[in-house]
Amino acid sequence: MKHSKVGSVMTMEVVRATYGTTFKEVARLLREHRISGLPVVDEDDKVIGVISETDLMTHQARLPDPYEPKKRFRLADLAPAARRQAAKAKARTAGQLMSEPPVTVHADNTIVEAARTMAQHRVERRPVLDEGGRLAGIDTRRDLLQVFLRPDAEIRREVIDEVLVRALWLAPRSVDVAVTDGVVTLAGQMERKS
């Protein structure tokens, strides 16, 4: 079915950063394009990380307050997550600020697979890769929700064509197909149970 692949709903024009893109330039790109995150790519357009508004906020929140007394050493500061947060506070470039490894998806993955991994990893956007592993686009939660906005008549035509005719090799009118608010109902009787 034509809307079942990530490549059919992804955004193809992607705002991106490179490892050396400055913190200020990343903030400008996010504001100017009204986006909440972007991929970081290497010279071969392979995705090496992702930066979100949360990464920028973490950077700002972790900067020391010059008027606050120095904090004492705590054992919790040695934990890997604490060390990553401290490194982000000192970040000056996209490469130092990005979250890695990036959670990506391939253009030929199904929308169902994409939605599951997006929920599993709790991400709002993901770089979409082509067959060569290079950046081809980006998908967001909003992109994946587009499939729910298709008109009932379009869904009905697609079920008849893709399921009845092409997959089951049935005549288009051998099964009654009704679609109401995106819910497909099939009614009728088949010649064989198989």
C-alpha positions as a printed NumPy array, in Angstrom:
array([[  0.   ,   0.   ,   0.   ],
       [  1.414,   3.339,  -0.991],
       [  1.189,   5.059,   2.408],
       [  2.716,   2.211,   4.368],
       [  6.372,   3.262,   4.006],
       [  8.208,   6.01 ,   5.882],
       [  9.539,   7.389,   2.599],
       [  6.011,   8.344,   1.544],
       [  5.424,  10.628,   4.549],
       [  8.896,  11.913,   5.468],
       [ 10.031,  15.499,   5.031],
       [ 12.688,  15.502,   2.314],
       [ 14.171,  18.959,   2.805],
       [ 16.12 ,  18.569,   6.035],
       [ 17.811,  21.316,   8.021],
       [ 21.076,  19.806,   9.237],
       [ 24.265,  20.627,  11.081],
       [ 27.808,  19.318,  10.813],
       [ 30.106,  18.356,  13.68 ],
       [ 31.675,  21.821,  13.732],
       [ 28.48 ,  23.894,  13.535],
       [ 28.542,  26.324,  16.455],
       [ 26.072,  26.31 ,  19.335],
       [ 24.784,  29.724,  18.301],
       [ 24.272,  28.623,  14.677],
       [ 22.322,  25.536,  15.828],
       [ 20.063,  27.761,  17.956],
       [ 19.576,  30.097,  14.974],
       [ 18.681,  27.194,  12.641],
       [ 16.104,  25.849,  15.085],
       [ 14.471,  29.258,  15.539],
       [ 14.616,  30.307,  11.889],
       [ 13.09 ,  27.074,  10.59 ],
       [ 10.682,  26.664,  13.524],
       [ 11.847,  23.135,  14.276],
       [ 12.695,  21.479,  17.572],
       [ 15.658,  19.382,  16.458],
       [ 17.975,  18.473,  13.604],
       [ 20.433,  15.757,  12.553],
       [ 24.201,  16.159,  12.634],
       [ 25.918,  14.7  ,   9.558],
       [ 29.505,  13.972,   8.534],
       [ 31.107,  14.895,   5.209],
       [ 29.473,  11.858,   3.511],
       [ 25.97 ,  12.926,   4.693],
       [ 25.861,  10.032,   7.183],
       [ 24.016,  10.848,  10.384],
       [ 26.311,  10.87 ,  13.424],
       [ 23.929,  12.383,  15.99 ],
       [ 20.855,  14.483,  16.654],
       [ 20.438,  17.81 ,  18.451],
       [ 17.162,  18.858,  20.061],
       [ 15.985,  21.918,  21.919],
       [ 16.398,  19.809,  25.055],
       [ 20.134,  19.483,  24.329],
       [ 20.403,  23.263,  24.022],
       [ 18.459,  23.8  ,  27.238],
       [ 20.638,  21.264,  29.066],
       [ 23.663,  23.211,  27.901],
       [ 22.28 ,  26.456,  29.278],
       [ 20.958,  24.946,  32.513],
       [ 24.282,  23.295,  33.36 ],
       [ 26.369,  26.449,  32.96 ],
       [ 27.652,  27.536,  36.375],
       [ 26.097,  30.587,  38.019],
       [ 28.961,  33.017,  38.733],
       [ 27.206,  34.226,  41.907],
       [ 26.546,  30.784,  43.346],
       [ 29.121,  29.204,  45.714],
       [ 31.077,  26.278,  44.261],
       [ 29.447,  22.913,  44.779],
       [ 31.238,  20.183,  46.629],
       [ 32.244,  16.967,  44.904],
       [ 29.544,  14.287,  44.895],
       [ 29.894,  10.618,  44.003],
       [ 26.843,  10.978,  41.716],
       [ 28.928,  13.312,  39.533],
       [ 30.931,  10.256,  38.385],
       [ 27.915,   8.481,  36.869],
       [ 27.975,   8.248,  33.038],
       [ 24.811,  10.344,  32.677],
       [ 26.238,  13.076,  34.929],
       [ 29.497,  13.103,  32.948],
       [ 27.55 ,  13.424,  29.658],
       [ 25.521,  16.307,  31.096],
       [ 28.694,  18.053,  32.31 ],
       [ 30.272,  17.656,  28.857],
       [ 27.184,  19.154,  27.208],
       [ 27.436,  22.158,  29.527],
       [ 30.867,  22.896,  28.067],
       [ 29.855,  22.156,  24.448],
       [ 30.618,  24.748,  21.802],
       [ 29.793,  22.779,  18.651],
       [ 27.044,  20.501,  17.366],
       [ 29.373,  17.513,  17.605],
       [ 29.965,  18.101,  21.296],
       [ 26.307,  18.84 ,  21.999],
       [ 24.555,  16.119,  19.982],
       [ 22.928,  12.995,  21.363],
       [ 24.438,   9.825,  20.01 ],
       [ 24.049,   7.24 ,  18.668],
       [ 21.198,   8.631,  16.615],
       [ 17.889,   6.781,  16.455],
       [ 17.282,   6.443,  12.711],
       [ 14.855,   4.751,  10.36 ],
       [ 15.135,   3.64 ,   6.727],
       [ 12.839,   5.063,   4.051],
       [ 11.524,   1.59 ,   3.227],
       [ 10.518,   0.776,   6.833],
       [  6.788,   0.619,   7.44 ],
       [  5.   ,   3.419,   9.243],
       [  3.973,   0.918,  11.927],
       [  7.638,  -0.01 ,  12.585],
       [  8.553,   3.669,  12.603],
       [  5.846,   4.563,  15.107],
       [  6.825,   1.691,  17.417],
       [ 10.516,   2.606,  17.511],
       [  9.694,   6.292,  17.918],
       [  7.557,   5.478,  20.969],
       [ 10.073,   2.958,  22.304],
       [ 12.968,   5.444,  22.154],
       [ 10.774,   8.411,  23.188],
       [ 11.915,  10.608,  20.326],
       [  9.906,  13.206,  18.42 ],
       [ 11.858,  13.081,  15.17 ],
       [ 14.222,  10.72 ,  13.399],
       [ 16.584,  11.002,  10.483],
       [ 15.467,   8.82 ,   7.558],
       [ 18.27 ,   6.982,   5.74 ],
       [ 18.485,   5.809,   2.148],
       [ 19.878,   2.445,   0.985],
       [ 23.448,   3.765,   1.378],
       [ 22.885,   4.888,   4.965],
       [ 22.881,   8.591,   4.018],
       [ 20.388,  11.215,   5.142],
       [ 17.337,  11.118,   2.859],
       [ 14.807,  12.957,   5.006],
       [ 13.371,  13.262,   8.469],
       [ 10.193,  11.904,   9.996],
       [  8.325,  13.386,  12.902],
       [  5.339,  12.31 ,  14.929],
       [  3.275,  14.728,  12.846],
       [  4.453,  13.057,   9.603],
       [  3.429,   9.62 ,  10.857],
       [ -0.017,  10.898,  11.854],
       [ -0.744,  11.921,   8.23 ],
       [ -1.924,   8.394,   7.467],
       [ -4.923,   8.943,   9.755],
       [ -6.061,  11.946,   7.717],
       [ -6.66 ,  10.097,   4.465],
       [-10.235,  10.26 ,   3.128],
       [-12.384,   7.163,   3.591],
       [-12.935,   6.865,  -0.184],
       [ -9.161,   6.74 ,  -0.786],
       [ -8.705,   4.031,   1.864],
       [-11.567,   2.019,   0.359],
       [-10.068,   2.217,  -3.155],
       [ -6.699,   1.128,  -1.795],
       [ -8.129,  -1.869,   0.117],
       [-10.   ,  -3.031,  -2.974],
       [ -6.992,  -2.643,  -5.257],
       [ -4.171,  -3.804,  -2.971],
       [ -5.912,  -6.431,  -0.842],
       [ -8.792,  -7.871,  -2.844],
       [ -7.419,  -7.665,  -6.374],
       [ -3.619,  -7.855,  -6.012],
       [ -3.166,  -9.935,  -2.84 ],
       [ -6.244, -12.23 ,  -2.85 ],
       [ -6.885, -12.232,  -6.625],
       [-10.583, -11.6  ,  -6.146],
       [-13.02 ,  -9.635,  -8.238],
       [-13.375,  -6.093,  -6.839],
       [-17.051,  -6.62 ,  -5.944],
       [-16.695, -10.106,  -4.437],
       [-16.414,  -8.622,  -0.931],
       [-18.209,  -5.506,   0.28 ],
       [-15.709,  -2.919,   1.567],
       [-16.983,  -0.101,   3.77 ],
       [-14.836,   2.568,   5.423],
       [-16.159,   4.895,   8.121],
       [-13.819,   7.305,   9.929],
       [-10.82 ,   5.261,   8.797],
       [-12.194,   1.916,  10.053],
       [-12.423,  -0.728,   7.321],
       [-15.219,  -3.3  ,   7.439],
       [-15.281,  -6.278,   5.083],
       [-18.52 ,  -8.19 ,   4.544],
       [-19.402, -11.127,   2.317],
       [-18.741, -14.767,   1.805],
       [-15.744, -16.431,   0.2  ],
       [-15.818, -19.595,  -1.902],
       [-13.188, -21.267,   0.274],
       [-12.155, -20.85 ,   3.92 ],
       [ -8.482, -20.649,   2.919]])
